[in-house]
Structures are given as C-alpha cells and as structure tokens.
Amino acid sequence: MSDFPAQAEDLSEAWLSEALGWPVTGFRVRSLGEGVGVIGQVRRIELNSEQGPSSIVAKFASPVAENRAVAETYNMYGREVQFYAQIAAEVPVRCPECFFGAFDEGTGNFVLLLEDLKGYRVGDQVGGCTLAEARQILSALAGLHASTWQQKRFDHIILHNNPMQRDGMIAGFQMGWPAVLDSFRDLLPEAAIRAADRYADNVPRLLDEMCQAPVCLNHADVRLDNVFFDSQEIALVDWQSICRSAPEQDVAYFISQSVPKAVREQQDLVAYYHSELTARGVNYPLEDCRRRYEIAALYLMSYAVVIAGTLDMGNDRGVRLARTLLDGCMSALDALDTFRLIR
C-alpha cells in the first residue's frame, strides 16, 4: 500500500480494512492519556469488526513542528518501521504485534498499526518504579543485549556513534542548556554547572568510548513511559531509536532517568544487570560494565537537556516528566562524581 493516512484524522474504514486485512465497519479514535506521544502522535483506535481485536494503537508523525524536527533529524520514524519489519521477530523482548507499517522518506510521514496492550499496566516515569520492577526491566534488557551481542547480522542497524547523532546532541545541548539553567536551576548540582561550558566539546569522545566493541542492539529509549507490565513479563514500546551501542546505554538511560533515587540506593543495579547478562553466557568484566555505565550516563545527560530544554512537552504532565528525568539524571551523575570525566 503506497498511500497511507498521515494523521489519525485521515483514517477511514476502507483504509483500515485494507491495512489490517479484515473488514472494519466503523471506528472511534481515542486518546491514550495525557503526556503520551511527545515525538509522535499516538492514538487508540476502537474498531467495529467481527474479526481481529476490538482496538489497536496507531502511531503517526508529530503535529508539533519542533518535535517532528527532532524525529526527522534522527530518522526515528523510519527506524521504528524498520524495527517492526526486520527485527522484532528476532529479539526475545516482548513488543506489540505490528499489523501494518509504512514510512515515506520524501515527506517524513509514517504510520504503524500495533497491538493494543490492554492487559498490561503502563509504567509512569513521573511516578517512578519499585526495586522489583527495576530488576524486571534490567533482566529483560540483559536478554535483549545477550541475544544480539556482537552479532554481525545486525550490522545494518545504525551505530549510535554517527555524525547525525553526534552533531545533533552537540547542537541540542547547546540550544537546551540555557533554558534548563533558567527553568530548572534548582535541580542542577554545582558540578554540572561548572562542567557545562566544556560538555559539548566532550560529546564526540564520550560517544567514541561508549560505542567501542563490544556492542549489541539497544532499544535506546528505555524509560518507564515505554514499559508495560504484567505479572509475568514486561513489554517495550517505542522502538524509534533502535541502534547498535554499548549495552550500558540502555542501562544508564533507564537507571539514571527513570529509577527514583530512593530505589537506586536500595541495590547496586549495575551489578544486578551485569549478573543477568553474564548468566546468559556473555563473557564481560564487571569493571568494564561500570566504566561504560558512567560514560553512557554522562553522555545521556544531553538527552535530558534536549528534552527539558528544547521540546514542546505539550501539557502539565509533560513538564513534570521533563523535571523528573532531569532531576534523576543530575542526582545520579552527582552521586557517581561523573562530572570528573569532563575534560
């Protein structure tokens, strides 16, 4: 199907029937809740049909120009369509079933029709998680990383250390830091403020060190808003940043920007992740894992600054999200004295 709707408002019964492969006689578009879909438009579609599920989730490009520009800079829409078409069936992590996906390189528009994970409970990055939930997520990440560890069959997936990523993070940090300094000064440790004028110059080195072998597939956006829980497993959504990188990229992003400080202090979560990874047959020294965790956490400070300082968060919940991830990032970096790595 070469033509597809660019927004939820463009959906039709005829197009849904053709895309899904069963007749749809009616549908209703519903919001998934406040703060869902910063980079893209995400909607629940309730279906009238004698076949298939009663509802699906549809994803489209963001209608917000600033947010869409970020997605297009990093080819986030194209990467997520690629994930569901080429990779989803090969990894052990639960993700939604994809009924249809398309991406138009010329316009940047995309659409995904995905399984609605109604039986799962969605995580809340603002609310945080328990230690048991953090361990569950880290165990799932260890499975993803171990199954793709140094696997040449994934060499076609972009390495996170690439000019687009490097230049985008440098520019994003330089643009976002003044706004973060102005709006979130109370969350910033003095060490971060002292290091800020040298941070952008260090991004290329941090990327170089983080993305040296061994590498594996990374979800690269592991935050609680993208995690769905049930009693037996988790499911990960929003695979729009899929890449090859050090496993610590996923681990550091999750621990430093989604796990509350009080939970981080209950257990050495880096050591726990490492034990889960090596239990799956990966030969990898703990000291290497700790070193690359610190590098990744410091590099990912740029994510927090870009999100809090440049994106239109859309609503009050989005603003609380920006504050939560920035606070978690800064407190985690300060506790590890990671700003010492800035040269």
DOLORO-832265 format. One record per residue (C-alpha): residue number from 1; residue in one letter; x, y, z. Coordinates in nm, 3 decimals. Layout:
N
resi,resn,u,v,w
NUM,a,X,Y,Z
...
END
This chain:
343
resi,resn,u,v,w
1,m,0.000,0.000,0.000
2,s,0.181,0.312,-0.124
3,d,-0.064,0.569,0.015
4,f,-0.144,0.594,0.385
5,p,-0.302,0.842,0.629
6,a,-0.059,1.095,0.776
7,q,-0.268,1.165,1.090
8,a,-0.543,0.995,1.287
9,e,-0.794,1.236,1.136
10,d,-0.722,1.087,0.793
11,l,-0.819,0.730,0.883
12,s,-1.109,0.565,0.703
13,e,-1.293,0.236,0.727
14,a,-1.177,0.139,0.378
15,w,-0.810,0.207,0.453
16,l,-0.818,0.030,0.789
17,s,-0.984,-0.273,0.629
18,e,-0.716,-0.295,0.361
19,a,-0.426,-0.235,0.602
20,l,-0.547,-0.480,0.867
21,g,-0.665,-0.748,0.629
22,w,-1.015,-0.782,0.772
23,p,-1.333,-0.572,0.726
24,v,-1.377,-0.273,0.956
25,t,-1.731,-0.133,0.959
26,g,-1.665,0.155,1.196
27,f,-1.407,0.301,1.434
28,r,-1.351,0.561,1.704
29,v,-1.027,0.747,1.776
30,r,-0.938,0.782,2.144
31,s,-0.658,0.950,2.333
32,l,-0.425,0.723,2.530
33,g,-0.388,0.979,2.808
34,e,-0.208,1.300,2.896
35,g,0.158,1.314,2.805
36,v,0.155,1.015,2.566
37,g,0.334,1.072,2.238
38,v,0.585,1.356,2.266
39,i,0.778,1.267,1.949
40,g,0.481,1.121,1.762
41,q,0.102,1.119,1.765
42,v,-0.029,0.805,1.938
43,r,-0.398,0.712,1.941
44,r,-0.613,0.414,2.040
45,i,-0.845,0.308,1.760
46,e,-1.158,0.124,1.875
47,l,-1.280,-0.099,1.594
48,n,-1.620,-0.226,1.487
49,s,-1.539,-0.559,1.327
50,e,-1.633,-0.925,1.351
51,q,-1.264,-1.019,1.317
52,g,-0.945,-0.918,1.492
53,p,-0.904,-0.723,1.817
54,s,-1.153,-0.470,1.946
55,s,-0.888,-0.198,1.947
56,i,-0.541,-0.121,1.813
57,v,-0.286,0.157,1.865
58,a,-0.198,0.384,1.573
59,k,0.119,0.595,1.556
60,f,0.181,0.891,1.327
61,a,0.434,1.174,1.294
62,s,0.407,1.451,1.550
63,p,0.193,1.753,1.454
64,v,0.427,1.973,1.661
65,a,0.695,2.116,1.431
66,e,0.975,2.123,1.691
67,n,0.916,1.765,1.800
68,r,0.882,1.639,1.445
69,a,1.211,1.808,1.355
70,v,1.387,1.607,1.630
71,a,1.231,1.285,1.500
72,e,1.334,1.359,1.142
73,t,1.689,1.455,1.242
74,y,1.741,1.106,1.385
75,n,1.516,0.918,1.140
76,m,1.310,0.799,1.437
77,y,1.000,0.720,1.233
78,g,1.191,0.523,0.971
79,r,1.384,0.331,1.237
80,e,1.070,0.220,1.418
81,v,0.908,0.094,1.099
82,q,1.234,-0.088,1.022
83,f,1.235,-0.248,1.366
84,y,0.889,-0.399,1.328
85,a,0.956,-0.510,0.970
86,q,1.304,-0.661,1.017
87,i,1.399,-0.710,1.381
88,a,1.104,-0.760,1.617
89,a,1.071,-1.130,1.547
90,e,1.442,-1.190,1.620
91,v,1.468,-1.049,1.974
92,p,1.345,-1.209,2.298
93,v,1.183,-0.893,2.436
94,r,0.803,-0.871,2.423
95,c,0.682,-0.591,2.197
96,p,0.344,-0.517,2.038
97,e,0.242,-0.715,1.732
98,c,0.258,-0.495,1.423
99,f,-0.038,-0.521,1.185
100,f,0.084,-0.259,0.936
101,g,0.376,-0.020,0.897
102,a,0.481,0.231,0.634
103,f,0.725,0.520,0.609
104,d,0.761,0.782,0.335
105,e,1.118,0.912,0.315
106,g,1.009,1.205,0.098
107,t,0.753,1.354,0.335
108,g,0.873,1.202,0.664
109,n,0.522,1.071,0.732
110,f,0.472,0.726,0.880
111,v,0.202,0.504,1.022
112,l,0.212,0.200,1.245
113,l,-0.089,-0.010,1.345
114,l,0.006,-0.201,1.658
115,e,-0.137,-0.438,1.914
116,d,-0.314,-0.260,2.198
117,l,-0.152,-0.394,2.516
118,k,-0.472,-0.357,2.718
119,g,-0.391,-0.638,2.956
120,y,-0.073,-0.466,3.068
121,r,-0.015,-0.179,3.311
122,v,0.180,0.107,3.160
123,g,0.476,0.245,3.356
124,d,0.489,0.604,3.474
125,q,0.819,0.788,3.456
126,v,0.683,1.067,3.674
127,g,0.560,0.822,3.937
128,g,0.871,0.602,3.928
129,c,0.907,0.229,3.986
130,t,0.978,-0.020,4.262
131,l,1.300,-0.216,4.301
132,a,1.124,-0.532,4.180
133,e,1.007,-0.352,3.865
134,a,1.355,-0.211,3.802
135,r,1.504,-0.559,3.830
136,q,1.239,-0.696,3.593
137,i,1.328,-0.435,3.331
138,l,1.703,-0.485,3.368
139,s,1.660,-0.860,3.332
140,a,1.466,-0.810,3.008
141,l,1.736,-0.575,2.880
142,a,2.002,-0.835,2.960
143,g,1.810,-1.079,2.743
144,l,1.793,-0.833,2.454
145,h,2.161,-0.748,2.481
146,a,2.286,-1.105,2.522
147,s,2.086,-1.228,2.221
148,t,2.233,-0.957,1.994
149,w,2.584,-0.939,2.147
150,q,2.840,-0.874,1.870
151,q,2.603,-1.029,1.614
152,k,2.705,-0.937,1.258
153,r,2.352,-0.999,1.129
154,f,2.258,-0.664,1.286
155,d,2.542,-0.468,1.127
156,h,2.291,-0.292,0.901
157,i,2.139,-0.124,1.208
158,i,2.290,0.218,1.264
159,l,2.570,0.254,1.519
160,h,2.477,0.515,1.778
161,n,2.813,0.684,1.720
162,n,2.742,0.853,1.389
163,p,2.772,1.211,1.262
164,m,2.397,1.272,1.275
165,q,2.380,1.168,1.640
166,r,2.699,1.347,1.743
167,d,2.614,1.678,1.576
168,g,2.252,1.664,1.690
169,m,2.346,1.609,2.054
170,i,2.604,1.888,2.049
171,a,2.359,2.132,1.892
172,g,2.071,2.015,2.111
173,f,2.271,2.055,2.429
174,q,2.394,2.400,2.331
175,m,2.039,2.506,2.248
176,g,1.875,2.348,2.552
177,w,2.120,2.424,2.831
178,p,2.034,2.797,2.870
179,a,1.664,2.708,2.902
180,v,1.743,2.431,3.153
181,l,1.963,2.668,3.353
182,d,1.685,2.926,3.354
183,s,1.389,2.695,3.430
184,f,1.541,2.411,3.634
185,r,1.826,2.575,3.823
186,d,1.715,2.413,4.149
187,l,1.781,2.064,4.005
188,l,2.136,2.131,3.886
189,p,2.436,2.039,4.103
190,e,2.721,2.286,4.104
191,a,2.946,2.028,3.938
192,a,2.712,2.020,3.638
193,i,2.706,2.396,3.608
194,r,3.086,2.415,3.626
195,a,3.123,2.146,3.359
196,a,2.854,2.275,3.124
197,d,3.075,2.504,2.915
198,r,3.301,2.207,2.832
199,y,3.033,1.942,2.798
200,a,2.954,1.981,2.426
201,d,3.323,1.952,2.335
202,n,3.333,1.619,2.519
203,v,3.035,1.460,2.338
204,p,3.242,1.313,2.049
205,r,3.487,1.149,2.293
206,l,3.207,1.010,2.509
207,l,3.039,0.862,2.202
208,d,3.368,0.712,2.083
209,e,3.432,0.545,2.417
210,m,3.074,0.430,2.466
211,c,3.039,0.271,2.124
212,q,3.363,0.076,2.108
213,a,3.318,-0.302,2.085
214,p,3.154,-0.499,2.226
215,v,2.819,-0.360,2.112
216,c,2.469,-0.501,2.080
217,l,2.120,-0.384,1.989
218,n,1.982,-0.111,2.212
219,h,1.621,-0.003,2.245
220,a,1.776,0.338,2.327
221,d,1.463,0.488,2.484
222,v,1.413,0.268,2.790
223,r,1.211,0.485,3.022
224,l,0.910,0.389,3.227
225,d,0.659,0.550,2.993
226,n,0.772,0.298,2.730
227,v,0.740,-0.008,2.957
228,f,0.424,-0.216,3.000
229,f,0.397,-0.460,3.291
230,d,0.204,-0.775,3.361
231,s,0.261,-1.039,3.627
232,q,0.498,-1.245,3.413
233,e,0.683,-1.011,3.177
234,i,0.734,-0.660,3.052
235,a,0.674,-0.530,2.703
236,l,0.871,-0.246,2.547
237,v,0.715,0.003,2.306
238,d,0.853,0.299,2.106
239,w,1.139,0.132,1.918
240,q,1.207,0.453,1.725
241,s,1.567,0.488,1.849
242,i,1.685,0.131,1.781
243,c,2.062,0.125,1.728
244,r,2.385,-0.060,1.800
245,s,2.574,0.063,2.103
246,a,2.722,-0.043,2.435
247,p,2.461,-0.225,2.644
248,e,2.520,0.036,2.913
249,q,2.341,0.294,2.700
250,d,2.006,0.127,2.772
251,v,2.103,0.051,3.131
252,a,2.225,0.402,3.214
253,y,1.930,0.574,3.049
254,f,1.685,0.363,3.248
255,i,1.859,0.371,3.585
256,s,1.962,0.737,3.583
257,q,1.645,0.889,3.434
258,s,1.361,0.655,3.535
259,v,1.455,0.486,3.864
260,p,1.392,0.710,4.167
261,k,1.693,0.792,4.381
262,a,1.547,0.606,4.681
263,v,1.517,0.290,4.471
264,r,1.866,0.328,4.321
265,e,2.005,0.336,4.674
266,q,1.844,0.003,4.767
267,q,2.066,-0.212,4.541
268,d,2.367,-0.192,4.311
269,l,2.160,-0.211,3.994
270,v,2.460,-0.207,3.760
271,a,2.595,-0.518,3.932
272,y,2.249,-0.677,3.914
273,y,2.226,-0.611,3.539
274,h,2.577,-0.748,3.489
275,s,2.484,-1.069,3.672
276,e,2.180,-1.112,3.448
277,l,2.388,-1.051,3.135
278,t,2.667,-1.294,3.225
279,a,2.413,-1.556,3.336
280,r,2.307,-1.563,2.970
281,g,2.655,-1.665,2.859
282,v,2.818,-1.327,2.789
283,n,3.181,-1.304,2.900
284,y,3.213,-0.943,3.013
285,p,3.407,-0.799,3.311
286,l,3.209,-0.609,3.572
287,e,3.470,-0.331,3.579
288,d,3.413,-0.270,3.206
289,c,3.040,-0.255,3.266
290,r,3.080,0.001,3.545
291,r,3.321,0.216,3.343
292,r,3.097,0.227,3.037
293,y,2.792,0.284,3.255
294,e,2.945,0.610,3.383
295,i,3.040,0.718,3.032
296,a,2.693,0.640,2.900
297,a,2.518,0.815,3.189
298,l,2.724,1.129,3.131
299,y,2.662,1.123,2.756
300,l,2.288,1.076,2.817
301,m,2.278,1.397,3.015
302,s,2.244,1.552,2.669
303,y,1.912,1.368,2.628
304,a,1.775,1.517,2.948
305,v,1.884,1.865,2.843
306,v,1.738,1.832,2.493
307,i,1.405,1.702,2.626
308,a,1.374,1.953,2.911
309,g,1.522,2.247,2.723
310,t,1.401,2.225,2.364
311,l,1.094,2.003,2.321
312,d,0.735,2.121,2.347
313,m,0.614,1.888,2.624
314,g,0.253,1.970,2.544
315,n,0.089,1.972,2.888
316,d,0.144,1.978,3.264
317,r,0.228,1.610,3.276
318,g,0.493,1.662,3.009
319,v,0.651,1.938,3.215
320,r,0.656,1.712,3.522
321,l,0.817,1.444,3.307
322,a,1.093,1.683,3.197
323,r,1.155,1.779,3.558
324,t,1.160,1.415,3.675
325,l,1.411,1.291,3.419
326,l,1.636,1.592,3.461
327,d,1.633,1.557,3.840
328,g,1.709,1.184,3.820
329,c,1.987,1.235,3.569
330,m,2.159,1.508,3.766
331,s,2.135,1.335,4.103
332,a,2.269,1.009,3.957
333,l,2.564,1.180,3.790
334,d,2.643,1.380,4.102
335,a,2.634,1.069,4.324
336,l,2.886,0.895,4.097
337,d,3.102,1.208,4.067
338,t,3.075,1.150,3.692
339,f,3.143,1.513,3.603
340,r,3.509,1.437,3.674
341,l,3.512,1.271,3.329
342,i,3.462,1.607,3.157
343,r,3.795,1.717,3.016
END
